[in-house]
Amino acid sequence: MYKTGILIMSDKGSRGERVDGSGQQIRDMLEGSDFQFDFYEIIPDEKDVIIEKLKYASDELGLDIIFTSGGTGFSSRDVTPDATLEVLEKLAPGIPEAIRYYGLQKTPKAMLSRAVAGIRGKTLIINLPGSVKGVRESIEAILPALSHGLDIIIGSSTECGQG
């Protein structure tokens, strides 16, 4: 089982003014598989808070994977990728590339995502869009390779899967 965290960036959601559908979509798509949900929080779109929570979830809780949702666009409040880059030790550019490519098959707006993914210690961190539809399509894009990547990070597989 992969220890999994969900971190939602939403000013309105953190104040209780909006119901989070993205976090539930992540759970719905991964429940019943190898993902055990150990952390869930909705926080405001504040760079310092995002950095603090990502460090806590990876360093203190020792999660295997953290999905973030929200704050990946062009708005001045969209700082999730910027905060994520500050905590990552290694980039995993193929993940957001796959997400954007998959999304581009449905809408040209997918190219406007600034999402990033990478590794901190033994934790994979993946930025997802804030919309339920965007989350669903993103997970559809990466799910076939996700377990293999996690197994490599946590040390239960030594193959990189390239041939």
Backbone as CSV, one residue per row, in Angstrom:
resi,resn,N_x,N_y,N_z,CA_x,CA_y,CA_z,C_x,C_y,C_z
1,MET,0.841,-1.196,0.000,0.000,0.000,0.000,0.877,1.248,0.000
2,TYR,0.517,2.188,-0.847,1.225,3.457,-0.919,0.553,4.456,0.010
3,LYS,1.347,5.019,0.927,0.834,6.048,1.831,0.631,7.321,1.015
4,THR,-0.614,7.760,0.942,-1.011,8.799,0.007,-1.560,10.027,0.717
5,GLY,-1.188,11.194,0.207,-1.708,12.442,0.723,-2.369,13.257,-0.370
6,ILE,-3.340,14.035,0.037,-4.037,14.952,-0.864,-3.987,16.335,-0.234
7,LEU,-3.470,17.293,-0.990,-3.369,18.672,-0.518,-4.077,19.557,-1.542
8,ILE,-5.171,20.171,-1.108,-5.993,21.001,-1.982,-5.672,22.469,-1.716
9,MET,-5.368,23.205,-2.800,-5.129,24.636,-2.695,-6.384,25.372,-3.149
10,SER,-7.051,26.010,-2.196,-8.267,26.752,-2.501,-8.531,27.764,-1.401
11,ASP,-8.483,29.031,-1.754,-8.785,30.072,-0.770,-10.201,29.880,-0.228
12,LYS,-11.169,29.735,-1.129,-12.568,29.568,-0.701,-12.780,28.255,0.037
13,GLY,-12.162,27.203,-0.446,-12.297,25.903,0.225,-11.723,25.916,1.626
14,SER,-10.606,26.608,1.817,-9.978,26.657,3.137,-10.816,27.458,4.135
15,ARG,-11.688,28.339,3.610,-12.582,29.119,4.477,-13.955,28.455,4.606
16,GLY,-14.137,27.297,3.997,-15.425,26.602,4.062,-16.485,27.184,3.145
17,GLU,-16.073,27.992,2.169,-17.023,28.619,1.250,-17.245,27.808,-0.023
18,ARG,-16.489,26.748,-0.210,-16.604,25.900,-1.392,-16.334,24.454,-0.989
19,VAL,-17.134,23.547,-1.523,-16.944,22.119,-1.265,-15.867,21.602,-2.209
20,ASP,-14.949,20.807,-1.679,-13.871,20.242,-2.487,-14.347,18.994,-3.217
21,GLY,-14.370,19.042,-4.536,-14.698,17.868,-5.341,-13.466,17.184,-5.880
22,SER,-12.363,17.925,-5.992,-11.139,17.372,-6.568,-10.521,16.297,-5.684
23,GLY,-10.460,16.559,-4.396,-9.910,15.565,-3.474,-10.726,14.288,-3.487
24,GLN,-12.043,14.431,-3.546,-12.913,13.254,-3.609,-12.703,12.500,-4.917
25,GLN,-12.470,13.225,-6.001,-12.219,12.574,-7.294,-10.935,11.744,-7.227
26,ILE,-9.906,12.272,-6.602,-8.657,11.516,-6.434,-8.937,10.233,-5.662
27,ARG,-9.643,10.350,-4.545,-9.985,9.167,-3.737,-10.793,8.159,-4.544
28,ASP,-11.810,8.647,-5.249,-12.677,7.755,-6.016,-11.892,6.962,-7.055
29,MET,-10.921,7.603,-7.687,-10.173,6.937,-8.751,-9.133,5.962,-8.224
30,LEU,-8.654,6.168,-7.000,-7.568,5.348,-6.481,-7.983,4.376,-5.384
31,GLU,-9.134,4.589,-4.769,-9.593,3.686,-3.719,-9.818,2.298,-4.292
32,GLY,-9.518,1.300,-3.490,-9.664,-0.074,-3.934,-8.416,-0.580,-4.640
33,SER,-7.440,0.322,-4.861,-6.171,-0.108,-5.440,-5.125,-0.088,-4.332
34,ASP,-3.905,0.213,-4.662,-2.812,0.138,-3.688,-2.563,1.448,-2.943
35,PHE,-3.534,2.353,-2.929,-3.343,3.659,-2.316,-4.143,3.762,-1.020
36,GLN,-3.427,4.069,0.062,-4.038,4.249,1.382,-3.940,5.732,1.727
37,PHE,-5.065,6.357,2.002,-5.093,7.804,2.225,-4.815,8.128,3.688
38,ASP,-3.678,8.794,3.902,-3.213,9.098,5.248,-3.212,10.588,5.576
39,PHE,-3.448,11.430,4.574,-3.359,12.874,4.797,-4.269,13.577,3.804
40,TYR,-5.057,14.516,4.300,-5.928,15.326,3.453,-6.088,16.676,4.120
41,GLU,-5.852,17.726,3.347,-6.028,19.064,3.903,-6.347,20.039,2.782
42,ILE,-7.158,21.030,3.113,-7.453,22.138,2.204,-6.794,23.375,2.796
43,ILE,-5.956,24.016,2.000,-5.228,25.186,2.481,-5.394,26.342,1.491
44,PRO,-5.124,27.572,1.934,-5.215,28.710,1.014,-4.059,28.695,0.006
45,ASP,-4.237,29.422,-1.077,-3.213,29.564,-2.120,-2.111,30.503,-1.629
46,GLU,-1.354,30.048,-0.682,-0.251,30.837,-0.108,1.025,30.016,-0.220
47,LYS,2.009,30.552,-0.909,3.238,29.815,-1.203,3.906,29.241,0.048
48,ASP,4.054,30.053,1.089,4.726,29.585,2.306,3.964,28.447,2.984
49,VAL,2.643,28.519,2.964,1.817,27.465,3.571,1.937,26.181,2.759
50,ILE,1.934,26.297,1.442,2.071,25.118,0.579,3.410,24.442,0.823
51,ILE,4.478,25.225,0.865,5.816,24.683,1.129,5.842,23.951,2.462
52,GLU,5.302,24.582,3.496,5.285,23.990,4.837,4.540,22.651,4.837
53,LYS,3.378,22.607,4.208,2.564,21.380,4.197,3.212,20.277,3.369
54,LEU,3.823,20.627,2.235,4.505,19.606,1.428,5.689,19.014,2.186
55,LYS,6.444,19.851,2.873,7.571,19.355,3.677,7.073,18.463,4.809
56,TYR,6.025,18.899,5.479,5.461,18.122,6.584,4.988,16.747,6.098
57,ALA,4.226,16.725,5.008,3.656,15.468,4.515,4.731,14.516,4.007
58,SER,5.785,15.048,3.418,6.846,14.169,2.923,7.855,13.829,4.018
59,ASP,8.344,14.817,4.738,9.414,14.593,5.722,8.912,14.004,7.038
60,GLU,7.829,14.553,7.569,7.332,14.108,8.872,6.426,12.875,8.767
61,LEU,5.496,12.906,7.824,4.557,11.789,7.683,5.124,10.645,6.852
62,GLY,6.142,10.928,6.062,6.765,9.892,5.240,5.837,9.316,4.179
63,LEU,5.012,10.167,3.592,4.095,9.688,2.563,4.872,9.244,1.330
64,ASP,4.315,8.272,0.606,4.927,7.813,-0.637,4.574,8.730,-1.797
65,ILE,3.364,9.290,-1.755,2.903,10.152,-2.837,1.979,11.228,-2.289
66,ILE,2.124,12.422,-2.835,1.239,13.540,-2.497,0.671,14.084,-3.796
67,PHE,-0.641,14.111,-3.872,-1.316,14.771,-4.984,-1.742,16.150,-4.505
68,THR,-1.371,17.180,-5.252,-1.909,18.498,-4.966,-2.967,18.783,-6.025
69,SER,-3.909,19.630,-5.697,-4.932,20.028,-6.659,-5.190,21.515,-6.491
70,GLY,-5.127,22.226,-7.621,-5.393,23.654,-7.608,-4.134,24.482,-7.687
71,GLY,-4.299,25.703,-8.148,-3.207,26.663,-8.166,-2.157,26.435,-9.229
72,THR,-2.528,25.790,-10.349,-1.540,25.467,-11.382,-1.649,26.337,-12.632
73,GLY,-2.523,27.329,-12.620,-2.768,28.143,-13.814,-1.954,29.424,-13.865
74,PHE,-2.501,30.404,-14.538,-1.803,31.660,-14.814,-2.165,32.803,-13.868
75,SER,-3.142,32.610,-12.995,-3.571,33.679,-12.102,-2.452,34.029,-11.113
76,SER,-2.492,35.246,-10.612,-1.478,35.671,-9.639,-1.543,34.842,-8.357
77,ARG,-2.693,34.244,-8.044,-2.847,33.414,-6.847,-2.397,31.970,-7.099
78,ASP,-2.128,31.591,-8.344,-1.719,30.229,-8.693,-0.223,30.053,-8.457
79,VAL,0.124,29.595,-7.253,1.536,29.480,-6.861,1.940,28.049,-6.498
80,THR,1.064,27.085,-6.732,1.379,25.703,-6.354,2.647,25.180,-7.035
81,PRO,2.814,25.344,-8.358,4.046,24.836,-8.967,5.299,25.524,-8.427
82,ASP,5.201,26.809,-8.159,6.347,27.560,-7.636,6.753,27.039,-6.256
83,ALA,5.758,26.798,-5.408,6.025,26.249,-4.077,6.570,24.828,-4.184
84,THR,5.992,24.042,-5.065,6.427,22.655,-5.230,7.879,22.598,-5.678
85,LEU,8.251,23.437,-6.619,9.639,23.456,-7.100,10.629,23.745,-5.977
86,GLU,10.201,24.525,-4.995,11.102,24.851,-3.880,11.366,23.662,-2.958
87,VAL,10.477,22.660,-2.952,10.684,21.522,-2.057,11.222,20.280,-2.776
88,LEU,11.120,20.253,-4.094,11.563,19.072,-4.837,13.084,18.969,-4.876
89,GLU,13.563,17.723,-4.856,14.986,17.449,-5.009,15.307,16.959,-6.422
90,LYS,14.329,16.309,-7.049,14.472,15.824,-8.428,13.173,16.102,-9.168
91,LEU,13.274,16.559,-10.399,12.088,16.753,-11.221,11.705,15.443,-11.902
92,ALA,10.417,15.296,-12.172,9.887,14.170,-12.944,9.043,14.782,-14.069
93,PRO,9.697,15.387,-15.056,8.966,16.146,-16.071,8.033,15.312,-16.946
94,GLY,8.281,14.026,-17.060,7.414,13.184,-17.882,5.991,13.112,-17.372
95,ILE,5.802,13.261,-16.074,4.455,13.170,-15.509,3.586,14.344,-15.955
96,PRO,4.001,15.605,-15.716,3.151,16.695,-16.207,3.094,16.764,-17.737
97,GLU,4.151,16.295,-18.409,4.100,16.244,-19.873,2.994,15.291,-20.321
98,ALA,2.912,14.119,-19.697,1.879,13.136,-20.044,0.485,13.691,-19.748
99,ILE,0.361,14.377,-18.627,-0.931,14.964,-18.257,-1.351,16.016,-19.286
100,ARG,-0.420,16.891,-19.643,-0.746,17.934,-20.620,-1.053,17.332,-21.987
101,TYR,-0.281,16.340,-22.408,-0.525,15.700,-23.701,-1.915,15.064,-23.726
102,TYR,-2.243,14.335,-22.676,-3.558,13.694,-22.579,-4.661,14.749,-22.609
103,GLY,-4.468,15.814,-21.863,-5.454,16.884,-21.816,-5.615,17.611,-23.142
104,LEU,-4.516,17.745,-23.883,-4.569,18.424,-25.181,-5.430,17.666,-26.194
105,GLN,-5.626,16.379,-25.965,-6.494,15.603,-26.854,-7.956,16.014,-26.664
106,LYS,-8.241,16.707,-25.557,-9.604,17.099,-25.212,-9.842,18.603,-25.309
107,THR,-8.808,19.398,-24.963,-8.957,20.854,-25.007,-7.589,21.520,-25.185
108,PRO,-7.508,22.563,-26.008,-6.231,23.275,-26.149,-5.830,24.023,-24.875
109,LYS,-6.762,24.221,-23.960,-6.453,24.921,-22.710,-5.512,24.124,-21.810
110,ALA,-5.349,22.827,-22.077,-4.451,22.003,-21.263,-3.017,22.531,-21.302
111,MET,-2.659,23.212,-22.396,-1.298,23.742,-22.502,-1.040,24.874,-21.509
112,LEU,-2.078,25.391,-20.897,-1.926,26.497,-19.954,-1.601,26.049,-18.537
113,SER,-1.498,24.750,-18.323,-1.147,24.236,-16.998,0.335,24.445,-16.726
114,ARG,0.640,24.923,-15.534,2.027,25.102,-15.086,2.447,23.996,-14.128
115,ALA,1.652,22.951,-14.020,1.887,21.869,-13.053,3.270,21.257,-13.213
116,VAL,3.819,20.828,-12.079,5.105,20.131,-12.047,4.945,18.849,-11.232
117,ALA,5.960,17.996,-11.316,6.003,16.779,-10.496,7.462,16.474,-10.213
118,GLY,7.692,15.798,-9.100,9.056,15.430,-8.760,9.122,14.697,-7.444
119,ILE,10.344,14.528,-6.990,10.618,13.689,-5.824,11.306,14.510,-4.740
120,ARG,10.833,14.322,-3.522,11.496,14.862,-2.332,11.747,13.667,-1.427
121,GLY,13.006,13.332,-1.190,13.313,12.139,-0.405,12.760,10.918,-1.105
122,LYS,11.812,10.251,-0.457,11.156,9.081,-1.041,9.675,9.352,-1.299
123,THR,9.354,10.626,-1.528,7.971,11.040,-1.776,7.840,11.617,-3.175
124,LEU,6.882,11.102,-3.930,6.548,11.650,-5.238,5.450,12.699,-5.040
125,ILE,5.666,13.892,-5.579,4.702,14.978,-5.471,4.231,15.321,-6.879
126,ILE,2.904,15.321,-7.069,2.334,15.587,-8.383,1.286,16.684,-8.269
127,ASN,1.475,17.761,-9.025,0.474,18.833,-9.106,-0.597,18.438,-10.107
128,LEU,-1.852,18.559,-9.688,-2.996,18.319,-10.556,-3.808,19.611,-10.664
129,PRO,-4.631,19.731,-11.708,-5.493,20.910,-11.818,-6.495,20.975,-10.664
130,GLY,-7.207,22.074,-10.591,-8.185,22.257,-9.520,-9.564,21.733,-9.839
131,SER,-9.857,21.486,-11.108,-11.199,21.031,-11.472,-11.325,19.513,-11.347
132,VAL,-12.529,19.063,-11.057,-12.792,17.620,-10.945,-12.475,16.931,-12.270
133,LYS,-12.913,17.522,-13.373,-12.650,16.942,-14.700,-11.148,16.882,-14.974
134,GLY,-10.434,17.942,-14.652,-8.987,17.979,-14.847,-8.269,16.934,-14.017
135,VAL,-8.712,16.742,-12.781,-8.130,15.717,-11.909,-8.370,14.333,-12.509
136,ARG,-9.594,14.072,-12.915,-9.939,12.762,-13.481,-9.074,12.457,-14.708
137,GLU,-8.991,13.399,-15.632,-8.213,13.178,-16.845,-6.725,13.036,-16.542
138,SER,-6.222,13.786,-15.586,-4.811,13.707,-15.213,-4.466,12.339,-14.644
139,ILE,-5.299,11.841,-13.757,-5.034,10.527,-13.173,-5.169,9.427,-14.225
140,GLU,-6.145,9.574,-15.127,-6.256,8.609,-16.234,-4.949,8.562,-17.026
141,ALA,-4.325,9.719,-17.225,-3.102,9.799,-18.018,-1.917,9.119,-17.350
142,ILE,-1.807,9.212,-16.026,-0.594,8.736,-15.344,-0.756,7.409,-14.623
143,LEU,-1.975,6.987,-14.392,-2.208,5.786,-13.580,-1.495,4.536,-14.102
144,PRO,-1.430,4.305,-15.420,-0.782,3.077,-15.889,0.682,2.920,-15.466
145,ALA,1.395,4.018,-15.245,2.817,3.934,-14.881,3.087,4.313,-13.433
146,LEU,2.085,4.775,-12.716,2.291,5.347,-11.386,2.876,4.357,-10.379
147,SER,2.317,3.178,-10.283,2.817,2.196,-9.315,4.268,1.826,-9.577
148,HIS,4.615,1.672,-10.839,6.008,1.329,-11.166,6.960,2.426,-10.699
149,GLY,6.606,3.673,-10.964,7.437,4.785,-10.523,7.572,4.841,-9.014
150,LEU,6.457,4.630,-8.318,6.496,4.629,-6.846,7.360,3.495,-6.318
151,ASP,7.264,2.328,-6.934,8.080,1.187,-6.497,9.570,1.488,-6.638
152,ILE,9.948,2.181,-7.687,11.352,2.558,-7.864,11.783,3.522,-6.759
153,ILE,10.958,4.519,-6.473,11.297,5.520,-5.452,11.438,4.881,-4.076
154,ILE,10.491,4.019,-3.722,10.531,3.445,-2.370,11.451,2.236,-2.273
155,GLY,11.997,1.808,-3.416,13.023,0.778,-3.384,12.548,-0.639,-3.575
156,SER,11.323,-0.855,-4.010,10.866,-2.228,-4.216,11.014,-2.654,-5.678
157,SER,11.555,-1.771,-6.516,11.845,-2.104,-7.913,13.114,-1.361,-8.304
158,THR,13.956,-2.004,-9.095,15.196,-1.352,-9.523,15.186,-1.009,-11.001
159,GLU,14.146,-1.388,-11.702,14.076,-1.108,-13.133,13.493,0.284,-13.371
160,CYS,14.020,0.957,-14.367,13.506,2.289,-14.679,12.403,2.224,-15.728
161,GLY,12.215,1.083,-16.378,11.125,0.926,-17.320,11.417,1.482,-18.696
162,GLN,12.643,1.881,-18.954,12.986,2.374,-20.279,13.598,1.248,-21.076
163,GLY,13.345,1.242,-22.367,13.918,0.158,-23.163,14.401,0.599,-24.494
